[in-house]
Amino acid sequence: MSTTPISRYTDFVKKRVSPLPPTTEVLEVASQETGFLLQRAHRRLRAALAEALLPLHLGVGHFAILGLLFARGGLSQQQLIEILEIDKSSMVYLIDELEKQGLAQRQPAPGDRRAYAVHLTETGRERLAAGGKIVRRVQDDFLSPLKTRERAQLNQLLRRLAT
């Protein structure tokens, strides 16, 4: 039986191309990588927080800004950008959204006519308090596989990496 160029190519492809590995096999390999695990944990926690904060009309970014304003008082947009490590256009959008909901307001920054400080409103404090309960519950659920000592150790290790 003679072979044709097409049959030789088909045989070549069959020998060279293997099917994709099963997802479980890929996950097993990927789960050995610290970066993959950090990214996966981050995505899962962020998704759970986003869903839980939705009834309050807050996203994770909104909540982070409200928390910083509560803890630190009025901050400039530039300070918020540096602390949260997000781009300027995203920060402007988030603060605009907070202002529309009456949760924060921009006020001229003392000593700098060009800058504005963002301040938490009373409504923002109330929404932050409600969101804080939700966030604590979600984080507790997320971290439930860890013992108290392990949670403290995780925080300590992440602090070393993040600062």
PyMOL commands that place a pseudoatom at each C-alpha (Angstrom):
pseudoatom trace, name=CA, resn=MET, resi=1, chain=A, elem=C, hetatm=0, pos=[0.000, 0.000, 0.000]
pseudoatom trace, name=CA, resn=SER, resi=2, chain=A, elem=C, hetatm=0, pos=[1.490, 3.286, -1.038]
pseudoatom trace, name=CA, resn=THR, resi=3, chain=A, elem=C, hetatm=0, pos=[1.316, 6.328, 1.126]
pseudoatom trace, name=CA, resn=THR, resi=4, chain=A, elem=C, hetatm=0, pos=[0.141, 9.674, -0.094]
pseudoatom trace, name=CA, resn=PRO, resi=5, chain=A, elem=C, hetatm=0, pos=[1.417, 13.030, 1.082]
pseudoatom trace, name=CA, resn=ILE, resi=6, chain=A, elem=C, hetatm=0, pos=[-1.879, 13.536, 2.962]
pseudoatom trace, name=CA, resn=SER, resi=7, chain=A, elem=C, hetatm=0, pos=[-1.661, 10.197, 4.780]
pseudoatom trace, name=CA, resn=ARG, resi=8, chain=A, elem=C, hetatm=0, pos=[1.980, 10.871, 5.713]
pseudoatom trace, name=CA, resn=TYR, resi=9, chain=A, elem=C, hetatm=0, pos=[0.954, 14.279, 7.110]
pseudoatom trace, name=CA, resn=THR, resi=10, chain=A, elem=C, hetatm=0, pos=[-1.947, 12.739, 9.024]
pseudoatom trace, name=CA, resn=ASP, resi=11, chain=A, elem=C, hetatm=0, pos=[0.378, 10.115, 10.520]
pseudoatom trace, name=CA, resn=PHE, resi=12, chain=A, elem=C, hetatm=0, pos=[2.887, 12.846, 11.419]
pseudoatom trace, name=CA, resn=VAL, resi=13, chain=A, elem=C, hetatm=0, pos=[0.197, 14.937, 13.155]
pseudoatom trace, name=CA, resn=LYS, resi=14, chain=A, elem=C, hetatm=0, pos=[-1.105, 11.922, 15.082]
pseudoatom trace, name=CA, resn=LYS, resi=15, chain=A, elem=C, hetatm=0, pos=[2.393, 11.226, 16.387]
pseudoatom trace, name=CA, resn=ARG, resi=16, chain=A, elem=C, hetatm=0, pos=[3.202, 14.863, 17.236]
pseudoatom trace, name=CA, resn=VAL, resi=17, chain=A, elem=C, hetatm=0, pos=[-0.084, 16.206, 18.600]
pseudoatom trace, name=CA, resn=SER, resi=18, chain=A, elem=C, hetatm=0, pos=[-1.179, 14.896, 21.952]
pseudoatom trace, name=CA, resn=PRO, resi=19, chain=A, elem=C, hetatm=0, pos=[-4.507, 15.688, 23.558]
pseudoatom trace, name=CA, resn=LEU, resi=20, chain=A, elem=C, hetatm=0, pos=[-4.599, 18.405, 26.182]
pseudoatom trace, name=CA, resn=PRO, resi=21, chain=A, elem=C, hetatm=0, pos=[-3.966, 17.174, 29.702]
pseudoatom trace, name=CA, resn=PRO, resi=22, chain=A, elem=C, hetatm=0, pos=[-6.969, 16.932, 32.024]
pseudoatom trace, name=CA, resn=THR, resi=23, chain=A, elem=C, hetatm=0, pos=[-7.753, 20.033, 34.074]
pseudoatom trace, name=CA, resn=THR, resi=24, chain=A, elem=C, hetatm=0, pos=[-7.120, 18.188, 37.337]
pseudoatom trace, name=CA, resn=GLU, resi=25, chain=A, elem=C, hetatm=0, pos=[-3.617, 17.336, 36.161]
pseudoatom trace, name=CA, resn=VAL, resi=26, chain=A, elem=C, hetatm=0, pos=[-2.916, 20.954, 35.209]
pseudoatom trace, name=CA, resn=LEU, resi=27, chain=A, elem=C, hetatm=0, pos=[-4.259, 22.199, 38.561]
pseudoatom trace, name=CA, resn=GLU, resi=28, chain=A, elem=C, hetatm=0, pos=[-2.090, 19.693, 40.399]
pseudoatom trace, name=CA, resn=VAL, resi=29, chain=A, elem=C, hetatm=0, pos=[1.018, 21.080, 38.705]
pseudoatom trace, name=CA, resn=ALA, resi=30, chain=A, elem=C, hetatm=0, pos=[-0.049, 24.747, 38.994]
pseudoatom trace, name=CA, resn=SER, resi=31, chain=A, elem=C, hetatm=0, pos=[-0.892, 24.370, 42.681]
pseudoatom trace, name=CA, resn=GLN, resi=32, chain=A, elem=C, hetatm=0, pos=[2.819, 23.834, 43.370]
pseudoatom trace, name=CA, resn=GLU, resi=33, chain=A, elem=C, hetatm=0, pos=[3.478, 27.447, 42.340]
pseudoatom trace, name=CA, resn=THR, resi=34, chain=A, elem=C, hetatm=0, pos=[3.210, 30.167, 44.991]
pseudoatom trace, name=CA, resn=GLY, resi=35, chain=A, elem=C, hetatm=0, pos=[2.193, 32.842, 42.485]
pseudoatom trace, name=CA, resn=PHE, resi=36, chain=A, elem=C, hetatm=0, pos=[-0.667, 30.719, 41.180]
pseudoatom trace, name=CA, resn=LEU, resi=37, chain=A, elem=C, hetatm=0, pos=[-1.908, 30.023, 44.709]
pseudoatom trace, name=CA, resn=LEU, resi=38, chain=A, elem=C, hetatm=0, pos=[-1.752, 33.691, 45.727]
pseudoatom trace, name=CA, resn=GLN, resi=39, chain=A, elem=C, hetatm=0, pos=[-3.591, 34.733, 42.574]
pseudoatom trace, name=CA, resn=ARG, resi=40, chain=A, elem=C, hetatm=0, pos=[-6.250, 32.062, 43.006]
pseudoatom trace, name=CA, resn=ALA, resi=41, chain=A, elem=C, hetatm=0, pos=[-6.836, 32.894, 46.682]
pseudoatom trace, name=CA, resn=HIS, resi=42, chain=A, elem=C, hetatm=0, pos=[-7.034, 36.605, 45.816]
pseudoatom trace, name=CA, resn=ARG, resi=43, chain=A, elem=C, hetatm=0, pos=[-9.574, 36.040, 43.047]
pseudoatom trace, name=CA, resn=ARG, resi=44, chain=A, elem=C, hetatm=0, pos=[-11.761, 33.840, 45.232]
pseudoatom trace, name=CA, resn=LEU, resi=45, chain=A, elem=C, hetatm=0, pos=[-11.759, 36.260, 48.163]
pseudoatom trace, name=CA, resn=ARG, resi=46, chain=A, elem=C, hetatm=0, pos=[-12.305, 39.277, 45.917]
pseudoatom trace, name=CA, resn=ALA, resi=47, chain=A, elem=C, hetatm=0, pos=[-15.236, 37.567, 44.158]
pseudoatom trace, name=CA, resn=ALA, resi=48, chain=A, elem=C, hetatm=0, pos=[-16.843, 36.649, 47.488]
pseudoatom trace, name=CA, resn=LEU, resi=49, chain=A, elem=C, hetatm=0, pos=[-16.395, 40.206, 48.782]
pseudoatom trace, name=CA, resn=ALA, resi=50, chain=A, elem=C, hetatm=0, pos=[-17.757, 41.762, 45.593]
pseudoatom trace, name=CA, resn=GLU, resi=51, chain=A, elem=C, hetatm=0, pos=[-20.877, 39.604, 45.747]
pseudoatom trace, name=CA, resn=ALA, resi=52, chain=A, elem=C, hetatm=0, pos=[-21.420, 40.249, 49.456]
pseudoatom trace, name=CA, resn=LEU, resi=53, chain=A, elem=C, hetatm=0, pos=[-20.997, 44.047, 49.129]
pseudoatom trace, name=CA, resn=LEU, resi=54, chain=A, elem=C, hetatm=0, pos=[-23.335, 44.315, 46.139]
pseudoatom trace, name=CA, resn=PRO, resi=55, chain=A, elem=C, hetatm=0, pos=[-26.497, 44.947, 48.223]
pseudoatom trace, name=CA, resn=LEU, resi=56, chain=A, elem=C, hetatm=0, pos=[-24.739, 48.001, 49.706]
pseudoatom trace, name=CA, resn=HIS, resi=57, chain=A, elem=C, hetatm=0, pos=[-23.928, 49.282, 46.190]
pseudoatom trace, name=CA, resn=LEU, resi=58, chain=A, elem=C, hetatm=0, pos=[-20.230, 49.035, 46.985]
pseudoatom trace, name=CA, resn=GLY, resi=59, chain=A, elem=C, hetatm=0, pos=[-17.379, 47.374, 45.203]
pseudoatom trace, name=CA, resn=VAL, resi=60, chain=A, elem=C, hetatm=0, pos=[-14.163, 46.225, 46.827]
pseudoatom trace, name=CA, resn=GLY, resi=61, chain=A, elem=C, hetatm=0, pos=[-12.390, 49.404, 45.689]
pseudoatom trace, name=CA, resn=HIS, resi=62, chain=A, elem=C, hetatm=0, pos=[-15.130, 51.630, 47.104]
pseudoatom trace, name=CA, resn=PHE, resi=63, chain=A, elem=C, hetatm=0, pos=[-14.938, 49.829, 50.425]
pseudoatom trace, name=CA, resn=ALA, resi=64, chain=A, elem=C, hetatm=0, pos=[-11.138, 50.157, 50.523]
pseudoatom trace, name=CA, resn=ILE, resi=65, chain=A, elem=C, hetatm=0, pos=[-11.343, 53.915, 49.988]
pseudoatom trace, name=CA, resn=LEU, resi=66, chain=A, elem=C, hetatm=0, pos=[-14.029, 54.338, 52.646]
pseudoatom trace, name=CA, resn=GLY, resi=67, chain=A, elem=C, hetatm=0, pos=[-11.916, 52.334, 55.089]
pseudoatom trace, name=CA, resn=LEU, resi=68, chain=A, elem=C, hetatm=0, pos=[-8.835, 54.458, 54.453]
pseudoatom trace, name=CA, resn=LEU, resi=69, chain=A, elem=C, hetatm=0, pos=[-10.798, 57.694, 54.822]
pseudoatom trace, name=CA, resn=PHE, resi=70, chain=A, elem=C, hetatm=0, pos=[-12.221, 56.476, 58.110]
pseudoatom trace, name=CA, resn=ALA, resi=71, chain=A, elem=C, hetatm=0, pos=[-8.816, 55.400, 59.440]
pseudoatom trace, name=CA, resn=ARG, resi=72, chain=A, elem=C, hetatm=0, pos=[-6.771, 58.350, 58.165]
pseudoatom trace, name=CA, resn=GLY, resi=73, chain=A, elem=C, hetatm=0, pos=[-9.202, 61.244, 57.702]
pseudoatom trace, name=CA, resn=GLY, resi=74, chain=A, elem=C, hetatm=0, pos=[-9.167, 63.322, 54.523]
pseudoatom trace, name=CA, resn=LEU, resi=75, chain=A, elem=C, hetatm=0, pos=[-6.678, 62.110, 51.944]
pseudoatom trace, name=CA, resn=SER, resi=76, chain=A, elem=C, hetatm=0, pos=[-5.761, 63.477, 48.545]
pseudoatom trace, name=CA, resn=GLN, resi=77, chain=A, elem=C, hetatm=0, pos=[-6.589, 61.460, 45.460]
pseudoatom trace, name=CA, resn=GLN, resi=78, chain=A, elem=C, hetatm=0, pos=[-2.838, 61.108, 44.902]
pseudoatom trace, name=CA, resn=GLN, resi=79, chain=A, elem=C, hetatm=0, pos=[-2.372, 59.633, 48.381]
pseudoatom trace, name=CA, resn=LEU, resi=80, chain=A, elem=C, hetatm=0, pos=[-5.199, 57.170, 47.749]
pseudoatom trace, name=CA, resn=ILE, resi=81, chain=A, elem=C, hetatm=0, pos=[-3.652, 56.225, 44.396]
pseudoatom trace, name=CA, resn=GLU, resi=82, chain=A, elem=C, hetatm=0, pos=[-0.281, 55.552, 46.039]
pseudoatom trace, name=CA, resn=ILE, resi=83, chain=A, elem=C, hetatm=0, pos=[-1.719, 53.580, 48.963]
pseudoatom trace, name=CA, resn=LEU, resi=84, chain=A, elem=C, hetatm=0, pos=[-4.079, 51.426, 46.879]
pseudoatom trace, name=CA, resn=GLU, resi=85, chain=A, elem=C, hetatm=0, pos=[-1.716, 51.203, 43.890]
pseudoatom trace, name=CA, resn=ILE, resi=86, chain=A, elem=C, hetatm=0, pos=[-4.372, 51.873, 41.261]
pseudoatom trace, name=CA, resn=ASP, resi=87, chain=A, elem=C, hetatm=0, pos=[-4.330, 54.176, 38.269]
pseudoatom trace, name=CA, resn=LYS, resi=88, chain=A, elem=C, hetatm=0, pos=[-5.607, 57.746, 38.328]
pseudoatom trace, name=CA, resn=SER, resi=89, chain=A, elem=C, hetatm=0, pos=[-8.609, 57.181, 36.055]
pseudoatom trace, name=CA, resn=SER, resi=90, chain=A, elem=C, hetatm=0, pos=[-9.843, 54.282, 38.211]
pseudoatom trace, name=CA, resn=MET, resi=91, chain=A, elem=C, hetatm=0, pos=[-9.470, 56.404, 41.340]
pseudoatom trace, name=CA, resn=VAL, resi=92, chain=A, elem=C, hetatm=0, pos=[-11.403, 59.283, 39.803]
pseudoatom trace, name=CA, resn=TYR, resi=93, chain=A, elem=C, hetatm=0, pos=[-14.175, 56.879, 38.815]
pseudoatom trace, name=CA, resn=LEU, resi=94, chain=A, elem=C, hetatm=0, pos=[-14.352, 55.343, 42.315]
pseudoatom trace, name=CA, resn=ILE, resi=95, chain=A, elem=C, hetatm=0, pos=[-14.444, 58.709, 44.071]
pseudoatom trace, name=CA, resn=ASP, resi=96, chain=A, elem=C, hetatm=0, pos=[-17.049, 60.013, 41.613]
pseudoatom trace, name=CA, resn=GLU, resi=97, chain=A, elem=C, hetatm=0, pos=[-19.198, 56.980, 42.458]
pseudoatom trace, name=CA, resn=LEU, resi=98, chain=A, elem=C, hetatm=0, pos=[-18.749, 57.540, 46.192]
pseudoatom trace, name=CA, resn=GLU, resi=99, chain=A, elem=C, hetatm=0, pos=[-19.736, 61.196, 45.778]
pseudoatom trace, name=CA, resn=LYS, resi=100, chain=A, elem=C, hetatm=0, pos=[-22.839, 60.282, 43.754]
pseudoatom trace, name=CA, resn=GLN, resi=101, chain=A, elem=C, hetatm=0, pos=[-23.948, 58.031, 46.619]
pseudoatom trace, name=CA, resn=GLY, resi=102, chain=A, elem=C, hetatm=0, pos=[-23.196, 60.734, 49.191]
pseudoatom trace, name=CA, resn=LEU, resi=103, chain=A, elem=C, hetatm=0, pos=[-20.551, 58.575, 50.877]
pseudoatom trace, name=CA, resn=ALA, resi=104, chain=A, elem=C, hetatm=0, pos=[-17.549, 60.852, 50.336]
pseudoatom trace, name=CA, resn=GLN, resi=105, chain=A, elem=C, hetatm=0, pos=[-16.887, 64.370, 49.162]
pseudoatom trace, name=CA, resn=ARG, resi=106, chain=A, elem=C, hetatm=0, pos=[-13.981, 66.265, 47.696]
pseudoatom trace, name=CA, resn=GLN, resi=107, chain=A, elem=C, hetatm=0, pos=[-12.960, 69.440, 49.505]
pseudoatom trace, name=CA, resn=PRO, resi=108, chain=A, elem=C, hetatm=0, pos=[-10.131, 71.842, 48.702]
pseudoatom trace, name=CA, resn=ALA, resi=109, chain=A, elem=C, hetatm=0, pos=[-6.945, 70.642, 50.388]
pseudoatom trace, name=CA, resn=PRO, resi=110, chain=A, elem=C, hetatm=0, pos=[-5.551, 73.054, 52.924]
pseudoatom trace, name=CA, resn=GLY, resi=111, chain=A, elem=C, hetatm=0, pos=[-2.358, 74.672, 51.689]
pseudoatom trace, name=CA, resn=ASP, resi=112, chain=A, elem=C, hetatm=0, pos=[-2.687, 73.498, 48.057]
pseudoatom trace, name=CA, resn=ARG, resi=113, chain=A, elem=C, hetatm=0, pos=[-5.153, 75.308, 45.794]
pseudoatom trace, name=CA, resn=ARG, resi=114, chain=A, elem=C, hetatm=0, pos=[-4.766, 72.683, 43.083]
pseudoatom trace, name=CA, resn=ALA, resi=115, chain=A, elem=C, hetatm=0, pos=[-5.459, 69.608, 45.209]
pseudoatom trace, name=CA, resn=TYR, resi=116, chain=A, elem=C, hetatm=0, pos=[-8.594, 68.188, 46.745]
pseudoatom trace, name=CA, resn=ALA, resi=117, chain=A, elem=C, hetatm=0, pos=[-8.860, 66.048, 49.835]
pseudoatom trace, name=CA, resn=VAL, resi=118, chain=A, elem=C, hetatm=0, pos=[-11.479, 63.319, 49.907]
pseudoatom trace, name=CA, resn=HIS, resi=119, chain=A, elem=C, hetatm=0, pos=[-13.501, 63.110, 53.111]
pseudoatom trace, name=CA, resn=LEU, resi=120, chain=A, elem=C, hetatm=0, pos=[-15.922, 60.543, 54.465]
pseudoatom trace, name=CA, resn=THR, resi=121, chain=A, elem=C, hetatm=0, pos=[-19.498, 61.739, 55.028]
pseudoatom trace, name=CA, resn=GLU, resi=122, chain=A, elem=C, hetatm=0, pos=[-21.761, 60.586, 57.831]
pseudoatom trace, name=CA, resn=THR, resi=123, chain=A, elem=C, hetatm=0, pos=[-23.636, 58.411, 55.337]
pseudoatom trace, name=CA, resn=GLY, resi=124, chain=A, elem=C, hetatm=0, pos=[-20.274, 56.997, 54.270]
pseudoatom trace, name=CA, resn=ARG, resi=125, chain=A, elem=C, hetatm=0, pos=[-19.458, 56.110, 57.891]
pseudoatom trace, name=CA, resn=GLU, resi=126, chain=A, elem=C, hetatm=0, pos=[-22.773, 54.295, 58.246]
pseudoatom trace, name=CA, resn=ARG, resi=127, chain=A, elem=C, hetatm=0, pos=[-22.294, 52.374, 54.999]
pseudoatom trace, name=CA, resn=LEU, resi=128, chain=A, elem=C, hetatm=0, pos=[-18.714, 51.516, 55.998]
pseudoatom trace, name=CA, resn=ALA, resi=129, chain=A, elem=C, hetatm=0, pos=[-19.939, 50.120, 59.331]
pseudoatom trace, name=CA, resn=ALA, resi=130, chain=A, elem=C, hetatm=0, pos=[-22.494, 47.931, 57.560]
pseudoatom trace, name=CA, resn=GLY, resi=131, chain=A, elem=C, hetatm=0, pos=[-19.896, 46.837, 55.011]
pseudoatom trace, name=CA, resn=GLY, resi=132, chain=A, elem=C, hetatm=0, pos=[-17.368, 46.116, 57.732]
pseudoatom trace, name=CA, resn=LYS, resi=133, chain=A, elem=C, hetatm=0, pos=[-19.646, 43.486, 59.234]
pseudoatom trace, name=CA, resn=ILE, resi=134, chain=A, elem=C, hetatm=0, pos=[-20.054, 41.870, 55.837]
pseudoatom trace, name=CA, resn=VAL, resi=135, chain=A, elem=C, hetatm=0, pos=[-16.334, 41.944, 55.069]
pseudoatom trace, name=CA, resn=ARG, resi=136, chain=A, elem=C, hetatm=0, pos=[-15.431, 40.395, 58.427]
pseudoatom trace, name=CA, resn=ARG, resi=137, chain=A, elem=C, hetatm=0, pos=[-17.947, 37.594, 57.857]
pseudoatom trace, name=CA, resn=VAL, resi=138, chain=A, elem=C, hetatm=0, pos=[-16.677, 36.894, 54.327]
pseudoatom trace, name=CA, resn=GLN, resi=139, chain=A, elem=C, hetatm=0, pos=[-13.037, 36.933, 55.441]
pseudoatom trace, name=CA, resn=ASP, resi=140, chain=A, elem=C, hetatm=0, pos=[-13.815, 34.643, 58.382]
pseudoatom trace, name=CA, resn=ASP, resi=141, chain=A, elem=C, hetatm=0, pos=[-15.572, 32.210, 56.047]
pseudoatom trace, name=CA, resn=PHE, resi=142, chain=A, elem=C, hetatm=0, pos=[-12.725, 32.378, 53.553]
pseudoatom trace, name=CA, resn=LEU, resi=143, chain=A, elem=C, hetatm=0, pos=[-10.070, 31.799, 56.217]
pseudoatom trace, name=CA, resn=SER, resi=144, chain=A, elem=C, hetatm=0, pos=[-12.059, 29.151, 58.107]
pseudoatom trace, name=CA, resn=PRO, resi=145, chain=A, elem=C, hetatm=0, pos=[-9.722, 26.307, 57.033]
pseudoatom trace, name=CA, resn=LEU, resi=146, chain=A, elem=C, hetatm=0, pos=[-6.932, 28.042, 59.007]
pseudoatom trace, name=CA, resn=LYS, resi=147, chain=A, elem=C, hetatm=0, pos=[-6.484, 28.010, 62.760]
pseudoatom trace, name=CA, resn=THR, resi=148, chain=A, elem=C, hetatm=0, pos=[-6.096, 31.334, 64.594]
pseudoatom trace, name=CA, resn=ARG, resi=149, chain=A, elem=C, hetatm=0, pos=[-2.325, 30.867, 64.820]
pseudoatom trace, name=CA, resn=GLU, resi=150, chain=A, elem=C, hetatm=0, pos=[-2.108, 30.091, 61.099]
pseudoatom trace, name=CA, resn=ARG, resi=151, chain=A, elem=C, hetatm=0, pos=[-4.103, 33.217, 60.226]
pseudoatom trace, name=CA, resn=ALA, resi=152, chain=A, elem=C, hetatm=0, pos=[-1.701, 35.350, 62.253]
pseudoatom trace, name=CA, resn=GLN, resi=153, chain=A, elem=C, hetatm=0, pos=[1.244, 33.667, 60.545]
pseudoatom trace, name=CA, resn=LEU, resi=154, chain=A, elem=C, hetatm=0, pos=[-0.306, 34.213, 57.106]
pseudoatom trace, name=CA, resn=ASN, resi=155, chain=A, elem=C, hetatm=0, pos=[-0.828, 37.909, 57.878]
pseudoatom trace, name=CA, resn=GLN, resi=156, chain=A, elem=C, hetatm=0, pos=[2.764, 38.226, 59.066]
pseudoatom trace, name=CA, resn=LEU, resi=157, chain=A, elem=C, hetatm=0, pos=[4.140, 36.571, 55.924]
pseudoatom trace, name=CA, resn=LEU, resi=158, chain=A, elem=C, hetatm=0, pos=[1.927, 38.584, 53.573]
pseudoatom trace, name=CA, resn=ARG, resi=159, chain=A, elem=C, hetatm=0, pos=[2.881, 41.811, 55.356]
pseudoatom trace, name=CA, resn=ARG, resi=160, chain=A, elem=C, hetatm=0, pos=[6.550, 41.028, 54.657]
pseudoatom trace, name=CA, resn=LEU, resi=161, chain=A, elem=C, hetatm=0, pos=[5.796, 40.495, 50.988]
pseudoatom trace, name=CA, resn=ALA, resi=162, chain=A, elem=C, hetatm=0, pos=[3.443, 43.451, 50.537]
pseudoatom trace, name=CA, resn=THR, resi=163, chain=A, elem=C, hetatm=0, pos=[5.488, 46.165, 52.227]
for i in range(1, 163): cmd.bond("trace and resi %d" % i, "trace and resi %d" % (i + 1))
show_as sticks, trace
zoom trace
